[in-house]
Amino acid sequence: MLPTEDLFVYVYVLIHDLTIAGPLAIPARPGPAPACSDAELPAIAVVRHLLGRRSEAGFLAEVARDWGHLFPRLPHQSEANRRTRWLWGAFEQLRATLAARLPEDDCQQVDTPALPVRHPSRVRGPDGWTGPGNGLAARFGRDAAHAEWFYGFRLAVKTGLGSRIVPAAVSEREVAAELLEAGPAPRDVLADKGFSGRAFAAAQAARGTAVLVPPDRKQRAAMPPVLLKVIAEWRNRIETTFSEITDRMELARHRAHTFWGLLTRTAPTIAAHTLLLTCLTEG
């Protein structure tokens, strides 16, 4: 990871150049041009997730205090929130542009980590946690990674970090099938136990993709140690990739109060992680 000041400069120049070149199409807004440019706020948002800062307000205050010479005309917190929500589509464009630079991977990964929005004990009935369409609303689901129930959504995500926010009680295999249909079929798909199933495996095999899921206890007992070591390496690859998004970049503790706030926090997090992968790949 670069020093923080260099990181700000690198991300800002990247976003500014992509905006001028065309891959990032930022829609025009009515009124005078803001003092803080549309390249500065996305740069601040992406760097916040790269550094794993949870609080938007706290990080904006940190930028004003420690990096004000880089961003001399920062907006007030409320204005920064409004403009960041306006720019959420630019984060997805940034992710797609960066993902196109990554080499094709014949062994992809897919998962549906939990995005809690409220503690289950505090849910009393219908609330405002709904997205576009009647089917996208917060629901109860089981978080197998932490062995607990949660109330909220899931982030369906695959290698290349194409992603969707889906209901908590959704069929993980159906969502994974939709994600894998976008783009060429990989040779292998690494997934968790929730994706095991004959129908899902057969459907992917018809596309030329082998579904690799962890074995159950009985299967492990009959496997040689060498194979168990390989499986452990697969599991570590899956858990490392997605824990960086949910834990290190704080997406699981997003602090959003509405669905659109959750969407705005998810988009820059995925973009930041794609940027990290791009930098690691390109050296």
C-alpha positions in Angstrom: 0.0 0.0 0.0 1.3 3.5 -0.9 1.7 6.2 1.7 -1.6 7.9 2.3 -0.7 11.1 0.5 0.6 9.2 -2.5 -2.6 7.1 -2.5 -4.8 10.1 -2.6 -2.8 11.5 -5.5 -2.8 8.2 -7.4 -6.6 7.6 -7.1 -7.5 11.2 -7.9 -5.3 11.2 -11.1 -6.8 7.9 -12.1 -10.4 9.0 -11.7 -9.7 12.4 -13.3 -8.0 10.9 -16.3 -10.8 8.3 -16.8 -13.4 11.1 -16.6 -11.6 13.1 -19.3 -11.0 10.0 -21.5 -14.6 9.0 -21.3 -15.0 5.6 -19.4 -16.4 7.5 -16.4 -19.4 9.5 -17.6 -20.6 11.7 -14.7 -24.0 13.2 -15.3 -24.4 17.0 -15.3 -26.2 18.7 -12.5 -28.1 21.9 -12.6 -26.5 25.0 -11.0 -23.0 26.3 -10.8 -20.0 24.0 -10.9 -19.0 22.9 -7.3 -15.7 24.1 -5.8 -14.8 20.5 -5.0 -14.6 18.6 -8.3 -16.5 15.4 -9.2 -13.1 13.6 -9.3 -12.1 14.6 -5.8 -15.2 13.2 -3.9 -15.0 9.7 -5.6 -11.2 9.7 -4.9 -11.9 10.4 -1.2 -14.6 7.7 -1.0 -12.4 5.0 -2.7 -9.4 5.9 -0.5 -11.6 5.7 2.6 -12.4 2.1 1.8 -8.9 1.2 0.9 -7.8 2.4 4.4 -10.7 0.7 6.1 -12.2 3.8 7.6 -15.8 3.1 8.8 -17.2 6.6 9.3 -17.8 8.9 6.4 -18.0 12.0 8.6 -14.9 11.0 10.6 -12.9 10.4 7.4 -14.0 13.7 5.9 -12.9 15.5 9.0 -9.6 13.5 8.9 -9.0 14.6 5.3 -9.7 18.3 6.2 -7.3 18.1 9.1 -4.4 16.1 7.7 -4.8 16.4 3.9 -6.4 19.8 3.4 -3.5 20.9 1.1 -4.7 18.2 -1.3 -8.4 19.1 -1.0 -8.6 22.8 -0.1 -12.3 23.2 -0.9 -14.0 20.2 0.8 -17.8 20.5 1.0 -19.9 20.2 4.2 -20.7 16.7 5.3 -24.4 16.9 4.1 -23.3 18.2 0.7 -20.6 15.5 0.4 -23.2 12.8 1.2 -25.7 14.1 -1.5 -23.0 14.4 -4.1 -21.5 11.0 -3.4 -25.0 9.4 -3.8 -25.4 11.3 -7.1 -22.0 9.8 -8.2 -22.7 6.2 -7.2 -22.9 5.1 -10.9 -19.4 6.4 -11.5 -18.1 3.9 -9.0 -19.6 1.0 -11.0 -18.1 2.5 -14.1 -14.7 2.7 -12.4 -15.0 -0.9 -11.2 -15.9 -2.1 -14.7 -13.0 -0.2 -16.3 -10.5 -1.6 -13.8 -11.9 -5.1 -14.0 -11.3 -5.1 -17.8 -7.5 -4.7 -17.0 -7.4 -7.9 -15.0 -6.2 -11.1 -16.7 -8.9 -13.7 -17.3 -9.1 -16.2 -14.5 -10.2 -19.7 -15.3 -10.9 -20.4 -11.7 -13.4 -17.9 -10.4 -15.0 -17.4 -7.0 -18.6 -16.7 -6.0 -20.1 -15.9 -2.6 -23.1 -14.1 -1.0 -21.8 -12.5 2.2 -24.4 -10.9 4.6 -25.1 -7.2 4.7 -27.0 -6.7 8.0 -29.0 -3.4 8.2 -30.6 -3.9 11.7 -30.2 -6.2 14.6 -32.8 -9.0 14.4 -34.1 -8.2 17.9 -35.0 -4.7 16.8 -37.2 -5.7 13.8 -40.9 -5.1 14.6 -42.5 -5.2 11.2 -42.3 -3.6 7.8 -39.8 -0.8 7.5 -38.2 1.5 4.9 -35.4 -0.9 3.9 -36.6 -1.5 0.3 -34.9 -1.0 -3.0 -36.3 -0.7 -6.6 -38.9 -3.3 -7.3 -41.2 -5.2 -5.0 -38.9 -8.1 -4.4 -35.9 -6.2 -3.1 -36.5 -5.7 0.6 -34.6 -6.5 3.8 -35.4 -10.0 5.1 -34.1 -12.5 7.7 -31.3 -14.8 6.6 -28.7 -17.1 7.9 -25.1 -16.0 8.0 -23.2 -19.3 7.8 -19.8 -17.7 8.1 -20.6 -16.3 11.6 -23.2 -19.0 12.5 -25.9 -16.4 13.2 -29.2 -15.0 11.9 -29.3 -11.5 10.4 -31.8 -9.0 9.0 -30.8 -7.2 5.8 -29.5 -8.2 2.3 -26.8 -10.2 0.7 -24.0 -9.0 -1.6 -23.9 -11.5 -4.4 -20.3 -11.1 -5.8 -18.0 -13.1 -8.1 -14.4 -12.8 -9.2 -14.0 -9.7 -11.3 -16.3 -8.3 -8.7 -19.5 -8.1 -10.6 -22.1 -7.8 -7.9 -25.7 -7.4 -7.0 -27.5 -6.6 -3.7 -30.2 -9.3 -3.2 -32.6 -10.2 -0.4 -31.2 -12.1 2.5 -33.5 -15.2 2.0 -32.6 -15.6 -1.7 -31.5 -18.9 -3.2 -27.7 -18.6 -3.3 -27.4 -21.0 -6.2 -29.9 -19.1 -8.4 -28.1 -15.8 -7.8 -24.7 -17.4 -8.5 -26.1 -18.9 -11.8 -27.2 -15.4 -12.9 -23.8 -13.9 -12.0 -21.9 -16.6 -13.9 -24.0 -16.1 -17.0 -22.4 -12.7 -17.4 -19.2 -13.3 -19.4 -17.5 -16.4 -20.6 -17.9 -19.6 -18.6 -14.9 -20.3 -16.3 -13.2 -23.7 -16.1 -13.8 -23.9 -12.3 -15.9 -22.0 -9.7 -14.8 -22.0 -6.1 -17.8 -21.7 -3.8 -18.9 -22.4 -0.2 -21.1 -25.2 1.0 -24.2 -23.2 0.4 -23.7 -23.6 -3.3 -23.6 -27.4 -3.3 -26.4 -29.1 -5.2 -26.8 -31.5 -8.1 -29.0 -29.2 -10.2 -26.6 -26.3 -9.9 -23.5 -28.4 -10.6 -25.2 -30.0 -13.6 -26.3 -26.6 -15.0 -22.7 -25.3 -14.7 -21.2 -28.5 -16.1 -23.4 -28.0 -19.2 -21.6 -24.6 -19.7 -18.2 -26.3 -19.2 -17.7 -25.2 -15.6 -16.8 -27.4 -12.6 -18.3 -26.4 -9.3 -15.8 -26.9 -6.5 -17.3 -26.8 -2.9 -15.8 -28.0 0.4 -16.4 -31.7 1.2 -18.6 -32.7 4.1 -17.3 -34.5 7.2 -17.7 -38.0 5.7 -16.0 -37.1 2.5 -13.1 -35.5 4.3 -12.5 -38.6 6.4 -11.9 -40.6 3.2 -9.6 -38.1 1.5 -5.7 -38.2 1.6 -3.9 -35.4 3.5 -2.5 -34.0 0.2 -6.0 -33.4 -1.2 -7.2 -31.9 2.1 -4.3 -29.4 1.9 -5.4 -28.3 -1.6 -9.0 -27.9 -0.4 -7.8 -25.8 2.5 -5.9 -23.6 0.0 -9.1 -23.1 -2.0 -11.0 -22.2 1.1 -8.4 -19.7 2.1 -8.6 -18.1 -1.3 -12.3 -17.6 -1.0 -12.3 -16.4 2.5 -9.4 -13.9 1.9 -11.1 -12.3 -1.1 -14.5 -11.7 0.4 -13.3 -10.9 3.9 -11.3 -8.1 2.5 -14.5 -6.6 1.2 -16.8 -7.2 4.2 -14.3 -6.9 7.1 -11.1 -5.1 6.2 -13.0 -2.5 4.1 -15.8 -2.4 6.7 -18.7 -3.1 4.3 -20.3 -5.4 6.9 -20.4 -2.4 9.3 -21.6 0.1 6.6 -23.7 2.3 8.9 -26.2 3.0 6.2 -29.7 4.2 7.1 -31.5 3.6 3.8 -31.2 1.2 0.9 -29.7 3.9 -1.3 -27.2 4.7 1.4 -26.2 1.0 1.4 -25.9 1.0 -2.4 -23.7 4.1 -2.3 -21.4 2.5 0.2 -21.3 -0.8 -1.6 -20.3 0.6 -5.0 -17.1 2.4 -3.9 -16.1 -0.6 -1.7 -16.2 -2.9 -4.7 -14.4 -0.3 -6.9 -11.7 0.1 -4.2 -11.2 -3.7 -4.0 -11.0 -4.0 -7.8 -8.4 -1.2 -7.8 -6.4 -3.1 -5.1 -6.5 -6.3 -7.3 -5.4 -4.3 -10.3 -2.5 -2.8 -8.5 -1.4 -6.2 -7.2 -1.7 -7.7 -10.6 0.1 -5.0 -12.5 2.8 -4.6 -9.8 
